[in-house]
């Protein structure tokens, strides 16, 4: 029996994101990853985007309620370019660099 094709777009419910652990739980649910795992930090997310733990890019992530997520994910982190940014922006960078089209709503 053939498997059903994976959707080309997934919806992330940003209003459910109140902190970093809830981000990772919601992202895993959104992309229908096995056992809900699609990373638990930025490096793990980058690994997942390379395959083996859920959908591989290219795909689109529709981030509903992204403003609420941005307000919840304000911890400052330093990126590989040595620039400081919010955790929300760092997640966006990893997703986009991994081949995901992110649409903030």
C-alpha positions as CSV (number, residue, x, y, z in Angstrom):
1,X,0.0,0.0,0.0
2,X,1.5,3.4,-1.0
3,X,2.1,6.0,1.7
4,X,0.2,9.2,1.6
5,X,2.2,12.1,0.3
6,X,3.4,14.6,2.9
7,X,1.8,18.0,2.8
8,X,4.0,20.8,1.3
9,X,2.8,23.2,4.0
10,X,2.5,22.8,7.7
11,X,0.8,25.1,10.2
12,X,2.5,26.1,13.4
13,X,0.2,27.5,16.1
14,X,2.3,30.2,17.6
15,X,-0.3,31.2,20.2
16,X,0.5,27.9,22.0
17,X,4.1,28.8,22.3
18,X,4.9,30.3,25.7
19,X,8.6,29.3,26.1
20,X,11.3,27.3,24.3
21,X,10.1,23.8,25.4
22,X,6.6,24.6,24.1
23,X,8.1,25.8,20.8
24,X,9.8,22.4,20.2
25,X,6.7,20.5,21.2
26,X,4.5,22.6,18.9
27,X,6.9,22.4,16.0
28,X,7.1,18.6,16.3
29,X,3.3,18.4,16.2
30,X,3.0,20.9,13.4
31,X,5.3,19.0,11.0
32,X,3.9,15.6,12.1
33,X,7.4,14.4,13.1
34,X,7.8,10.9,14.5
35,X,7.0,10.9,18.2
36,X,6.6,14.7,17.9
37,X,10.4,15.2,17.8
38,X,11.7,17.9,15.5
39,X,14.6,19.2,17.6
40,X,14.9,20.5,21.2
41,X,17.5,23.2,20.4
42,X,18.8,25.0,17.4
43,X,21.5,22.5,16.5
44,X,19.0,19.6,16.8
45,X,16.6,21.5,14.5
46,X,19.3,21.9,11.9
47,X,20.0,18.1,12.1
48,X,16.3,17.3,11.7
49,X,16.1,19.6,8.6
50,X,18.8,17.4,7.0
51,X,16.5,14.4,7.2
52,X,15.6,11.4,9.3
53,X,13.3,13.0,11.8
54,X,10.2,14.2,10.0
55,X,9.8,16.1,6.8
56,X,12.8,17.2,4.8
57,X,12.7,20.6,3.1
58,X,11.6,22.1,0.9
59,X,8.3,22.8,2.6
60,X,6.4,25.8,3.8
61,X,5.7,26.5,7.5
62,X,2.8,28.8,8.1
63,X,3.5,30.3,11.5
64,X,0.1,31.5,12.8
65,X,0.3,33.8,15.7
66,X,4.0,34.5,15.1
67,X,3.8,37.8,17.0
68,X,2.9,35.9,20.2
69,X,5.7,33.5,19.6
70,X,8.2,36.4,19.1
71,X,7.1,37.9,22.4
72,X,7.6,34.5,24.2
73,X,11.0,33.7,22.6
74,X,13.0,36.8,23.6
75,X,16.1,35.2,25.1
76,X,19.2,36.6,23.4
77,X,21.5,34.2,21.6
78,X,24.6,34.6,19.5
79,X,24.6,33.2,16.0
80,X,27.4,31.8,13.9
81,X,28.0,35.3,12.6
82,X,28.6,36.5,16.2
83,X,25.6,38.7,16.0
84,X,23.1,38.6,18.9
85,X,19.5,38.0,18.1
86,X,16.3,36.8,19.8
87,X,15.7,33.1,20.1
88,X,12.7,33.6,17.8
89,X,14.9,35.2,15.1
90,X,17.5,32.4,15.5
91,X,14.8,29.7,15.0
92,X,13.7,31.6,11.8
93,X,17.3,31.7,10.6
94,X,17.8,27.9,11.1
95,X,14.6,27.1,9.4
96,X,15.3,29.3,6.4
97,X,18.9,28.2,6.1
98,X,17.6,24.6,6.1
99,X,15.4,25.2,3.1
100,X,12.0,25.9,4.8
101,X,9.9,28.8,3.5
102,X,8.5,30.5,6.6
103,X,5.4,32.6,6.3
104,X,4.7,34.7,9.4
105,X,1.1,35.4,10.1
